[in-house]
Structure formats: C-alpha cells, structure tokens
C-alpha cells in the first residue's frame, strides 16, 4: 500500500517563505511520478497550482513554485499572502492510470 | 471556458446504489482521460477512478473495486460513476476532473455530495 506523506500543518508569516513536501512511505519521489499540487479552501473545489513537478498552471502567481528536494517533491510559497491560507494537496501518478494523494497540509498565514 | 458539472448525489442507505454524472463543456471531451476524486467530510482528497479516452481502460482505488464502475459517453460529453453496495465510508463529496497530459488534474467540477446513512 503506497502512502504519500505531507506535513499536517505549517504556519508562515505574511511575506514569509514556506516549503511543503510530498514524500513516499518507501522510496523517493522523482519527476517520473509527475507530482502535482492543488490548493483548496473550505467548501471549494481544488484548484490546480503546479503540475509535472514545476510547471505553474495558468493564472497561478509566480510566488508558487515546485521542485524536487532530495527525495521529495516540494511546493514553495515565497512572499506568502493572507489568501494563501488553504489546504494544499500533492498527488503522484503511480502509473497505469492510477494516482495517490497525500494527506494534505494546512497552511496558516499569521 | 471549461466546465464540469456533477449531479446525482444524495442520501442513500447502506447497501444501496447511486449513479453520479458529470457534464463537460467548453472543451473537446473525447481526447481526455477523466477521473473521479472524492473527499470525505473533514478529510483529504482521494483518487477514486479513471477512464481512458475511449473507455477501454478503467482503473480504481482498491476500496471501490468491484462496487463502483466508471463510464463515459463521448457523444454526450458525459462521465459517470455507478456506485453499488454503498458503505458509510463512501460518504464524501465526489469531484470529476479532467486529466491533462495524462498525468495531472487540470480542471475540476464543484462536486456532488453523497451521504450513505440509514
């Protein structure tokens, strides 16, 4: 059973930088998993932020960036703003038309 | 503008069935894999099922295999999820999503709530 791991929560100051990570219970995340990131606020549908590791979706501010850091995929928010306060989910493509989501990270901006 | 509109959710008893629909517009439906993702109340997102462009390949999360069936009608630009033998743990908002480039979810619907309870 593949488990995708994310930090449960993070707090960041306005204008600050935070890096969220997305790992595997066993093994390393690479670009071959096509990691993507989604932002969700309560009661709303997810919004696509980053796909294929580091490509920003249309309309996503450049303060959001994706990368591979060590053995994990990462989402960095540089210059956090109040409306970045959301839940963030990564998902990994496991091949053969299947995906696994991480448990999500709740980001608080204060 | 890409639009995905889910419908068919509601309250159903354990062991019952429900069929969800997702109407797509604003893009050519047939070239894209389509996916169902769900979110239980207060929980995270969970990938549920995916269907290839021509419907020839279908994949499911283990917890719904044998109970749920994903299908599509390219002529009607519609995606479906037939859910049988429903359990309390299937209670969730169900989202349909367009899989872009085969690897990520580029567009999402607003979701439809399924509640399994007696």
Interface residues (C-beta under 8 A of the other chain):
Chain A: X34 X36 X38 X40 X45 X46 X47 X48 X51 X52 X57 X87 X89 X91 X93 X96 X97 X98 X99 X100 X101 X102 X103 X104
Chain B: X33 X35 X37 X44 X45 X46 X47 X50 X52 X57 X58 X59 X61 X95 X100 X101 X103 X104 X105 X106 X107 X108 X109 X110 X111
